[in-house]
């Protein structure tokens, strides 16, 4: 990447698209100079968030902050610069018997982005957010000063930055804890659920499992509303693997990833093709329950297999709408949300339901609250704004909220939960939109 260039910039949803100057440096002195001499700055990692987060008048790309600093193999603690990708961390730690405590559904995000979004995964009910395992990080503030932030040093900045969407400064490096594993495989169970009541029952029965996630056919109605497949898993021990897998238990899979070479024409994705995809996805698993061992790549990062998969939504892009509803009202609210989506005809290939555990009160800028979260991808079209407005009203009426990392269209009252972030210099298009209503 060139240190300075101007180009069209968007995040993973390819909406919105802006033309901005982008700066990338690996010299602290030059980064400090950039911050001191510019206003309306935001840091941007690998651009794998959605919507209008990490976009501003002056964008600082952290891609050149890509060095590892230390790796304490005895205690499972690693330190690296903020532009290092999770995929790069995994390549280093898995052969040593470690894994990330928390990972989202793509490994192509930066460590800085993981902290700024306080990412969650399939195990929030059991192990919380990424921030639970962050020990400290260095932060460049609005004055160009470098602060070491932890629970005991500059604690106010530490907690404001976690989930703060880059509005408190530029994260330069971070140190975090890792999880011990014996193998790079997951003991997995896939269970079919015929409707929403059954999938919620399966979630209740699966709370003792570390990882839980459900794919939902969001276009079903009536008695099949919420038809889904629950996938739950645990890190496999070496002794329980088939003998063929025990030979190389910490294997890193090197696959050739097919690439979507162009934006799909707009007519390819429509109500019929989404219905067909959902039908075949549900029917391809014939037994009620399937038990097997899968590599961590397939379990955690199924979409990463296809490079540039976001292009299937066409040049106009798409949004990912992720909501959370409190546990006590989640079941009723999810029913109304799925009915509203089915009635709209705006189907989603990706409709993922997860369970959140108790909210960490210290990380007050984090998205998760105890309850159920649903993430959906919607192709941009003329009817989408109306659907989002309807969904927003439902989410608000049930005391829920929207994930800032995915948002580009929701009403401010659902996404304005950020506190103690400094907006005098670090400002995103998202934060301006929310602030201006």
TITOR-795182 format. One record per residue (C-alpha): residue in one letter; x, y, z. Coordinates in steps of 0.05 Angstrom, whole numbers, plus 32768, in hexadecimal, padded with zeros to 4 digits. Layout:
TITOR-795182
aXYZ;...
END
This chain:
TITOR-795182
x800080008000;x801A80457FEE;x80228074802A;x7FF280A8800D;x7FBC80A07FD9;x7F7680B77FC8;x7F4380857FB0;x7EFD806D7FB9;x7EF6804C7FFD;x7EC080208019;x7EBB7FEA804D;x7EA87FA18042;x7E607FB0802F;x7E757FDE7FF6;x7E4480118011;x7E4E804B8018;x7E88805B7FE9;x7EB0809B7FF6;x7EEC80BB7FD5;x7F1F80CD800A;x7F6880D78017;x7F86809C803B;x7FC8809C8061;x7FF180608076;x80318065809F;x805C803880CB;x8085807180E8;x806C808A812B;x808680D0811D;x806080D380DA;x802080B880F9;x802580ED8130;x8030812380FC;x7FF3810B80D5;x7FC7810D8114;x7FDF8152812A;x7FD6817180E5;x7F91815580D4;x7F4A815480EE;x7F11812380E5;x7F3E80E780E6;x7F2C809E80ED;x7F57805F80EF;x7F47802780BE;x7F607FE080C1;x7F517FAF8089;x7F0D7FCC8077;x7EE67F8E808B;x7EB37FB380B5;x7E737FC78093;x7E4F80088086;x7E6E804C8092;x7E9B803B80CD;x7EE6804A80C3;x7ED7807E808D;x7EE780C88097;x7F0481058075;x7F4A80ED8088;x7F5480A2808D;x7F91808280AD;x7F9D803B8096;x7FC0800F80C9;x7FD57FDB8095;x801E7FEE809A;x801C7FE380E6;x80237F9980D9;x805C7F808105;x805D7F4E813E;x807F7F67817D;x80827F2E81AF;x80667EE881B9;x80687ECB81FF;x805E7E8181ED;x80607E6B8236;x80277E97824D;x80017E9E820B;x80087EEA8204;x80167F0C81C1;x80247F5481B0;x80207F72816A;x80127FB18144;x7FC97FC48138;x7FCA7FB680ED;x7FDA7F6C80F5;x7FA17F3F80DD;x7F817F088106;x7F957ED980CD;x7FDD7EEB80D8;x7FD87EE18123;x7FB97E9C8118;x7FF27E8780EB;x80227E968123;x7FFD7E7B815F;x7FDA7E3C8148;x80197E13813C;x802C7E278184;x7FEB7E0C81A0;x7FC47E4D81A8;x7F857E6C818C;x7F617EAF8192;x7F317EB281CD;x7EFF7ED981A3;x7EFA7EDE8157;x7EC47EFA812A;x7EAD7ED780EA;x7EE97EEF80C1;x7F327EEA80CF;x7F437F2380A1;x7F3A7F5B80D4;x7F727F8080F9;x7F817F7D8142;x7F737FC88147;x7F2F7FBD8127;x7F207F838156;x7F2A7FB28191;x7F067FEE8173;x7ECA7FC38164;x7ED47F9681A1;x7EC37F5B8175;x7E9C7F1F818D;x7E957ED98172;x7E6E7E99817B;x7E837E9481C4;x7E6D7ED681E3;x7E3E7EB28213;x7E7A7E8B822D;x7EB87EB88223;x7EA17EFE8214;x7EBF7F3081E2;x7F067F3A81C8;x7F127F6F81FD;x7F0F7F3C8235;x7F547F24821F;x7F757F66820D;x7FAB7F768240;x7FC27FBA8226;x7FCA7FE381E7;x7FED802381D1;x7FC0805B81B9;x7FD2809A8193;x7FA380D081AC;x7F8A8110818C;x7FC8813781A3;x7FF881058183;x800B80E881C7;x8015809D81CF;x7FF18081820B;x7FF9803B8228;x7FB38024823A;x7F9F7FEB8267;x7F6F7FDC82A0;x7F9F7FFE82D0;x7FC0803382A4;x7F978068827E;x7F5B803C828E;x7F29806F8276;x7F4880708231;x7F4E80248232;x7F04801A823C;x7EEF8053820E;x7F19803681D6;x7EFD7FEF81DD;x7EC07FEF81B0;x7ECC803981A4;x7ECE80338158;x7F1080588152;x7EF48099816F;x7F26809D81A9;x7F668099817F;x7F91806A8155;x7FA480288174;x7FED801B8164;x7FFA7FD78184;x7FD97FA781B5;x7FE97F6D81E4;x7FB67F3781F0;x7FAD7EF1820D;x7FA57EB081E5;x7F7F7E7081F0;x7FA27E2C81F7;x7F8C7DF781C4;x7FA47DB081B5;x7F8D7DAE816D;x7F767DDC8136;x7F357DB58130;x7EEF7DC0814C;x7EC07D8A8165;x7E807DA08144;x7E377D8F8147;x7E047DAA8115;x7DBB7DA48129;x7D7F7DB580FE;x7D467DDE811C;x7D027DE280FA;x7CEE7E268117;x7D007E5F8145;x7CE67E3D8184;x7D127E018178;x7D517E2A8169;x7D497E5281A9;x7D407E1181D0;x7D807DF781B0;x7DA57E3681C5;x7D8D7E2B820D;x7DA57DE3820B;x7DE87DF781ED;x7DFF7E2D821D;x7E337DFE823A;x7E557DFB81F6;x7E8B7E2F81EA;x7E767E3F81A3;x7E2E7E46818A;x7E127E65814A;x7DD57E5A8120;x7DC77E6680D6;x7D7F7E7C80CB;x7D547E78808D;x7D387EBE8094;x7D037EB7805D;x7CDB7E7F807E;x7C967E8F809A;x7C607E6D80C2;x7C727E2D80E6;x7CB77E2E80C6;x7CC97E7580DC;x7D107E7480F5;x7D227E3280D5;x7D6D7E2B80E3;x7DAB7E0280F0;x7DCF7E088133;x7E1A7DFD8131;x7E3E7DF38172;x7E867DE1817F;x7EC27DD781AD;x7F0D7DD681A1;x7F1E7D8E8195;x7F517D6981BF;x7F857D40819A;x7F6E7CFE81B8;x7F277D05819E;x7F3B7D148156;x7F397CDD8121;x7F7E7CBE8119;x7F877CDE80D5;x7F827D2380F5;x7FAD7D138131;x7FEB7D118105;x7FEB7D5D80FD;x7FBC7D778133;x7FD17DC0812D;x7FCB7DC380E2;x7FC57E0580BE;x7F9A7DFD8080;x7FB67E1E8042;x7F7F7E228010;x7F7A7E437FCC;x7F407E737FD6;x7F137E7E7F99;x7F087EC77F89;x7ECA7EEC7F72;x7EEA7F127F38;x7EB37F457F2C;x7E747F637F4A;x7E377F387F3C;x7DFF7F577F12;x7DC77F727F3C;x7D937F3F7F25;x7DBB7F037F3F;x7DA67F0D7F87;x7D5B7F0F7F8F;x7D257EF27FBA;x7D237EB27F92;x7D6E7EA47F93;x7D727EB27FDE;x7D377E827FEA;x7D587E4C7FC0;x7D9A7E557FE4;x7D797E518028;x7D507E148013;x7D8D7DED7FFC;x7DB87E038036;x7D857DE78067;x7D787DA88040;x7DC07D968033;x7DC57D7C807B;x7D987D408079;x7D9E7D2480C0;x7D837D4B80FB;x7DC87D4B811C;x7E0D7D4680FC;x7E4C7D3D8127;x7E917D45810A;x7ED57D668110;x7EE47DA380E6;x7F217DD080DE;x7F1D7E138101;x7F1C7E3680BD;x7EDA7E1580AA;x7EBB7E2080EE;x7ECE7E6980FB;x7EDA7E8680B6;x7EAD7E648082;x7EA57EA38058;x7EF07EB18056;x7EF77E768026;x7EDF7EA37FED;x7F087EE17FDF;x7EDF7F217FD2;x7E9D7EFD7FE0;x7E7E7F417FED;x7E7C7F4C7FA1;x7E417F1C7F9A;x7E147F557FB3;x7E257F807F76;x7E437FC57F6E;x7E0E7FE67F99;x7E267FBE7FD4;x7E017FA58011;x7DF97FB1805B;x7E007F828095;x7DCA7F9080C9;x7DDD7F74810E;x7DB07F7D814A;x7DAD7F638191;x7D6E7F5B81BB;x7D6E7F4F8206;x7D667F078219;x7D237F10823B;x7D037F2E81FD;x7D307F1081C7;x7D047ED581B3;x7CC67EFF81A8;x7CEC7F378185;x7D117F078157;x7CCF7EEA8140;x7CB67F2E812B;x7CF87F40810A;x7CF87F0080E0;x7CB07F0A80CD;x7CBF7F5180B7;x7CFA7F3A808C;x7CD27F02806C;x7C9A7F33805B;x7CCB7F65803C;x7CE87F33800B;x7D2E7F4C801D;x7D4D7F08802A;x7D927EFD8046;x7DC47EC68034;x7DE67ED38076;x7DB77ED280B1;x7DDD7EC080F0;x7DC17EBA8137;x7DED7EB88175;x7DE67EBB81C0;x7E087EF281E8;x7E197EE98231;x7E197F1E8267;x7E327F638254;x7E767F77826E;x7E647FB98292;x7EAC7FD1828D;x7EAE7FCF8241;x7E748000823C;x7E7E800F81F2;x7E777FC681DD;x7E3C7FB081B5;x7E277F6F81D8;x7DF17F6D820E;x7DD67F2C822A;x7DA77F1181F7;x7DA17EFA81AF;x7DC47F1A8174;x7DB07F12812B;x7DDC7F2880F0;x7DC07F2D80A9;x7DDC7F428066;x7DAD7F6B8039;x7DBC7F7F7FF2;x7DB47FCA7FE5;x7D727FD97FC3;x7D3A800C7FC3;x7D127FE67FF8;x7D4B7FDD802A;x7D468020804E;x7CFD8013805E;x7D0E7FCD8079;x7D467FE980A5;x7D16801D80C1;x7CE47FE680D3;x7D1A7FBB80F3;x7D367FF6811A;x7CF180038138;x7CEB7FBA814E;x7D317FB9816B;x7D257FF98191;x7CE17FE281AC;x7D027FA481C9;x7D3C7FCA81EA;x7D717FB381B8;x7DAA7FD48193;x7DD07FD28151;x7E1A7FC08148;x7E417FFE8133;x7E747FD4810C;x7E3C7FC080DC;x7E117FFE80DB;x7E06803080A3;x7DBB803E80A4;x7D9D803580EA;x7D7E806B8115;x7DAD808F8146;x7D8880788185;x7D9C80308177;x7DE6803D816D;x7DF880798199;x7E0F805181D5;x7E58806781CF;x7E73808C820C;x7EB380B2821C;x7ECE80B481D5;x7EF280F281BE;x7ED1810D8180;x7EFA814D8179;x7F2A812E8146;x7F1A80E4813D;x7ED880E58117;x7EB980B380E6;x7E8280BD80B4;x7E5A808E80DF;x7E6280B7811E;x7E5080F780F9;x7E1280D680DC;x7DFC80BD8120;x7E0B80FF8143;x7DE48126810E;x7DAA80F58110;
END
